[in-house]
Amino acid sequence: MLIENAMGIFTGMAGEAMRTRGAIRVRDGVIAAIGRLQAEPGEQRLDACGCVIYPGLISTHHHLFQSVMKGVRTAINLPLAGWLRSVPYTYWSHIDEEALAVAARIALAELLLSGTTTAADHHYLFSDSFRFDPAHVIFEVARSLGIRLVFCRGGATKGRHFDTDELVPMPVERLEHMLKSVEVCAQRFHDASPGSLSQVVLAPTTPTWSLEAGELKEVIASARRMKLRLHSHLSETHEYVDFCLSVHGKRPVHWIAEHNWLGPDVWFAHLVHLDDSEVRLLASTGTGMAHCPQSNCRLGSGVAPADAMARLGGAVSLGVDGAASNESADMISEMHSCWHTHRALKGADAVTAEDVVHWATAGGARVLGRPEIGTLAPGQQADIAIFDLDQPRHFGMHDPLIAPVTCAGSASLRYLMIGGRLVVENGAIPGLDIAKLRSDAARVVAKLAA
Ligand code: ZN
């Protein structure tokens, strides 16, 4: 297959290597060549005239189940703790198999339609009260859509204080049960081979409130023994810092460092409230950040020092986070917000469109330990987003390559390809019945609201 006539290509790589031009040849799901290429006899040709090409985008933090909990009125103006209590903690026990499948389908369809080819889902609802396996439900939906899924198996061994009163407490499990379940999940779904569509990660919900401090070393040792990555939430709000300083006498990153929770096989969502020494420690250990600017804005949590960490060579990626705290699981809109928020605070050169694209592509691949995705170069997986600059908001651009980031709005994808397979064509997902998804969503929301 030959992708030709594009206005330009962003490779995902840093610096000067970000921009290139020409055609892209895809063979056996992999990029065979980029540059001045002529079609070979019998080769399928994809016309990218009027389009710009990016690597498929990578979202490194999400909670798919929340996609039927958007815009909950009681929590729309609450910060993290009140929001947690009013949304996920209020609704979790009503997420049945249908609600979970519908939520996952909404979220993954949104991601695909914004040019995303790999998604990490942090799922932390596991309870004996469920008569289904959440991992099975979510992997099935991902498989039907063809997206690469990294399933971060969450959970807790202790509850938070607002678990009490009239709410059904969030499920907790004993540590050995959690670790055994992750091992079983990995045996079933974790494919470590390059180009894998299905991976599993060990992901307790937070090291602060979901685990006993004495369990942290065992958790990271188990992840490394099982050859799985470790993911969690950290320093999303000041509460993390206050809690760690008062209980452990240290800031969160220094505290988890004592428990071996740093390294290139670990990444955390948010990392908003960091001091300079924490940024340096994260960067020097290669510990990853899933930067979620839209969710952090929505909950009033602050702006993570992603730019400072990136300047030190740290591993920065972007994540949309769950739809209950960011109604739009849209990586184009996430990139646009990222580009804006840092500049609003720190000046017009704080973060460039190229930085944001690098974080959303190669940065995501680094954080997920997937060197074969996130960049466009010979030998890489053919995960390719071809954005049509066909809306009036794109007209008049002097530098069309940055248009998807700077002009924002919903993407218009001419094609999206994952491992050489077309998963979006002319802004639609072949085989996905949007009318049915809309009515399924309305039915699930009516049931949850009741
Ligand atoms: Zn989260």
Residues whose N, C-alpha, C, O or C-beta is under 5 A from the ligand:
A	BS01	ZN	A269 D321
